[in-house]
């Protein structure tokens, strides 16, 4: 009998560590490569136990979770979390609803509307795709000329990139904080340091331990609850 299935599309050190930790706890874990998975939506599913969703591909992750949940399989994180946390606009609205401070933002649905709101709100602003990760296609708009060029290029891309999410540029020390929540507890927190205004580790940021405070924990619990998550990064 399978206790836990780790569903993945790329094996990284995290998946290896989960497998090793499971073995130490005598948890029966199976690894399933989502790229080789075909789910018959008309039949009872195999014995997956609880599925830990680890697919890097957002859309593979989302659709595999939807199919498994529809077949009655428990998935962590659930479909709602994937939908909400995978979209910056959806996340922004939920964080506001749950009282989590967030940078001011505007969403515009055309080039002209985006440029008009930029003139109203002023520069600099940060433009982000509503769906995406690792700092990709996030740009700082310093003036009208740069905004016109970047937004015009987005208008030729896939429709999701034609939703222009415009966020205030936050002046802060050359670092930010990433905390990992499991349930209602922060199990790890780091400072992400970078001389660049983007601190993503994938773009060369460096990590150092961050001391967890009560304020951080309270804020992270609200954020986790906002997206209905079990295990989340905040």
C-alpha positions as CSV (number, residue, x, y, z in Angstrom):
1,X,0.0,0.0,0.0
2,X,1.3,3.4,-1.0
3,X,1.3,6.1,1.7
4,X,2.6,9.0,-0.4
5,X,3.2,9.6,-4.1
6,X,5.7,12.3,-5.2
7,X,4.5,13.5,-8.6
8,X,7.4,15.2,-10.5
9,X,8.5,16.2,-13.9
10,X,12.2,16.8,-12.9
11,X,14.1,15.3,-10.1
12,X,15.9,17.9,-8.0
13,X,17.5,17.8,-4.6
14,X,14.2,18.6,-3.0
15,X,12.5,15.4,-4.4
16,X,15.5,13.3,-3.4
17,X,15.4,14.8,0.1
18,X,11.6,14.1,0.4
19,X,12.2,10.5,-0.6
20,X,15.1,10.1,1.9
21,X,13.1,11.6,4.7
22,X,10.2,9.3,4.0
23,X,12.4,6.3,4.2
24,X,13.7,7.4,7.6
25,X,10.1,7.6,8.8
26,X,9.2,4.2,7.3
27,X,6.7,5.9,5.0
28,X,6.0,4.0,1.8
29,X,6.7,6.5,-1.0
30,X,6.5,6.0,-4.7
31,X,7.9,8.4,-7.3
32,X,5.8,9.0,-10.4
33,X,7.1,10.9,-13.5
34,X,4.2,13.1,-14.6
35,X,5.6,13.1,-18.2
36,X,4.9,9.3,-18.3
37,X,1.5,9.6,-16.6
38,X,-1.8,8.9,-18.4
39,X,-4.9,9.1,-16.2
40,X,-8.1,7.4,-17.4
41,X,-10.8,9.8,-16.2
42,X,-13.5,7.1,-16.4
43,X,-11.9,4.6,-14.1
44,X,-11.0,4.3,-10.4
45,X,-7.5,5.6,-9.8
46,X,-4.5,3.5,-8.8
47,X,-3.4,3.5,-5.2
48,X,-1.5,6.8,-4.9
49,X,-2.1,7.5,-1.2
50,X,-1.6,11.2,-0.7
51,X,0.0,12.9,-3.7
52,X,2.7,15.5,-3.1
53,X,2.5,17.7,-6.3
54,X,6.1,18.6,-7.3
55,X,5.8,19.3,-11.0
56,X,7.9,22.3,-12.1
57,X,5.6,23.0,-15.1
58,X,2.8,25.1,-13.9
59,X,0.2,23.9,-16.4
60,X,1.2,20.2,-16.0
61,X,1.0,20.7,-12.3
62,X,-2.4,22.3,-12.5
63,X,-4.0,19.8,-14.9
64,X,-2.6,16.8,-13.2
65,X,-3.9,18.1,-9.8
66,X,-7.4,18.7,-11.3
67,X,-7.5,15.2,-12.8
68,X,-6.4,13.5,-9.6
69,X,-8.7,15.5,-7.3
70,X,-11.5,14.7,-9.7
71,X,-10.8,11.0,-9.3
72,X,-10.9,11.4,-5.5
73,X,-7.2,11.5,-4.8
74,X,-5.8,13.9,-2.0
75,X,-3.3,16.2,-3.5
76,X,-1.0,18.6,-1.7
77,X,-1.3,21.4,-2.7
78,X,-4.9,21.3,-3.8
79,X,-6.2,22.7,-7.1
80,X,-7.5,25.9,-5.6
81,X,-4.0,26.7,-4.3
82,X,-2.5,26.0,-7.7
83,X,-4.9,28.3,-9.4
84,X,-4.8,31.1,-6.8
85,X,-1.0,31.1,-5.9
86,X,0.0,30.6,-9.6
87,X,-1.5,33.9,-10.7
88,X,-0.1,37.1,-9.3
89,X,-3.4,39.0,-9.8
90,X,-5.5,36.3,-8.1
91,X,-3.0,36.2,-5.2
92,X,-2.9,40.0,-4.9
93,X,-6.7,40.2,-4.5
94,X,-6.8,37.3,-1.9
95,X,-3.9,38.8,0.1
96,X,-5.8,42.1,0.3
97,X,-8.9,40.2,1.4
98,X,-7.0,38.4,4.2
99,X,-5.3,41.6,5.4
100,X,-1.8,40.9,4.1
101,X,0.1,44.1,3.1
102,X,1.0,44.0,-0.6
103,X,2.5,46.5,-3.0
104,X,0.0,48.8,-4.7
105,X,-0.9,47.4,-8.1
106,X,-3.0,48.1,-11.2
107,X,-4.2,45.7,-13.9
108,X,-4.8,47.0,-17.4
109,X,-6.2,45.0,-20.3
110,X,-4.7,46.8,-23.3
111,X,-1.6,48.7,-24.2
112,X,-3.4,52.1,-24.2
113,X,-5.0,51.5,-20.8
114,X,-1.6,50.4,-19.4
115,X,0.2,53.5,-20.6
116,X,-2.6,55.7,-19.4
117,X,-2.5,54.4,-15.9
118,X,1.3,54.6,-15.9
119,X,1.0,58.3,-16.7
120,X,-1.5,58.7,-13.9
121,X,0.5,56.7,-11.3
122,X,3.9,57.8,-12.4
123,X,7.2,55.9,-12.9
124,X,9.0,53.7,-12.0
125,X,6.6,50.8,-12.0
126,X,7.2,47.1,-12.4
127,X,5.4,45.1,-15.0
128,X,4.9,41.4,-14.3
129,X,3.2,38.5,-16.2
130,X,0.3,37.3,-14.1
131,X,1.5,33.7,-14.6
132,X,5.3,33.0,-14.4
133,X,8.2,32.3,-12.1
134,X,12.0,32.8,-11.6
135,X,11.8,36.5,-12.4
136,X,11.1,35.9,-16.1
137,X,9.6,38.8,-18.1
138,X,9.5,41.0,-15.1
139,X,10.7,44.5,-16.1
140,X,11.1,47.8,-14.4
141,X,9.5,50.6,-16.4
142,X,11.5,53.8,-15.7
143,X,9.7,56.1,-18.2
144,X,7.1,56.3,-21.0
145,X,9.6,55.3,-23.7
146,X,10.7,52.1,-22.0
147,X,7.0,51.3,-21.1
148,X,5.8,51.7,-24.7
149,X,8.5,49.4,-26.0
150,X,8.0,46.6,-23.4
151,X,4.2,46.7,-23.4
152,X,4.0,46.8,-27.2
153,X,6.2,43.6,-27.3
154,X,3.8,41.9,-24.8
155,X,0.9,42.7,-27.1
156,X,2.4,40.3,-29.7
157,X,2.8,37.4,-27.2
158,X,0.5,34.7,-25.9
159,X,-2.8,36.3,-24.5
160,X,-1.8,35.8,-20.8
161,X,1.0,38.3,-21.4
162,X,-1.5,40.9,-22.7
163,X,-2.9,41.2,-19.1
164,X,-0.6,44.0,-17.8
165,X,-0.1,43.7,-14.1
166,X,1.6,46.9,-13.0
167,X,3.1,47.1,-9.5
168,X,4.7,49.9,-7.5
169,X,8.5,49.7,-7.3
170,X,9.3,49.1,-3.7
171,X,12.5,50.8,-2.4
172,X,14.0,48.4,0.1
173,X,17.4,47.0,1.2
174,X,19.1,44.8,-1.4
175,X,17.3,41.7,-0.2
176,X,13.9,40.3,0.5
177,X,12.6,37.4,2.6
178,X,11.3,34.0,1.5
179,X,9.6,31.8,4.2
180,X,8.4,28.2,3.7
181,X,5.2,27.3,5.5
182,X,4.1,23.8,6.4
183,X,0.7,24.0,8.0
184,X,0.8,27.0,10.3
185,X,4.5,26.9,11.0
186,X,7.4,28.5,9.2
187,X,9.9,25.7,8.8
188,X,12.6,27.7,7.1
189,X,13.2,31.3,6.1
190,X,16.0,33.0,4.1
191,X,17.1,36.4,3.0
192,X,17.5,36.5,-0.7
193,X,20.3,39.0,-1.4
194,X,21.2,40.7,-4.7
195,X,22.6,44.0,-5.9
196,X,20.1,43.8,-8.7
197,X,16.5,44.9,-7.9
198,X,15.3,41.4,-8.7
199,X,16.5,39.0,-5.9
200,X,15.4,35.7,-7.5
201,X,17.9,32.8,-6.8
202,X,17.5,31.7,-10.4
203,X,18.9,35.1,-11.5
204,X,22.0,35.0,-9.2
205,X,20.6,35.9,-5.8
206,X,22.3,34.5,-2.8
207,X,20.7,33.1,0.4
208,X,21.4,33.4,4.0
209,X,19.4,32.3,7.1
210,X,16.7,34.6,8.3
211,X,15.4,34.6,11.9
212,X,11.7,34.0,12.2
213,X,9.7,36.6,14.1
214,X,6.2,36.4,15.4
215,X,5.2,39.2,13.0
216,X,6.5,37.1,10.1
217,X,4.7,34.0,11.3
218,X,1.3,35.8,11.7
219,X,1.6,37.3,8.2
220,X,2.6,34.1,6.6
221,X,-0.3,32.2,8.2
222,X,-2.7,34.8,6.7
223,X,-1.0,34.4,3.3
224,X,-1.2,30.6,3.4
225,X,-4.8,30.7,4.3
226,X,-5.6,33.2,1.6
227,X,-4.5,30.7,-1.1
228,X,-5.8,27.7,0.8
229,X,-2.4,26.1,0.9
230,X,-0.8,23.3,2.9
231,X,2.8,23.9,2.0
232,X,3.6,27.3,0.5
233,X,6.4,29.8,0.0
234,X,5.7,33.4,1.1
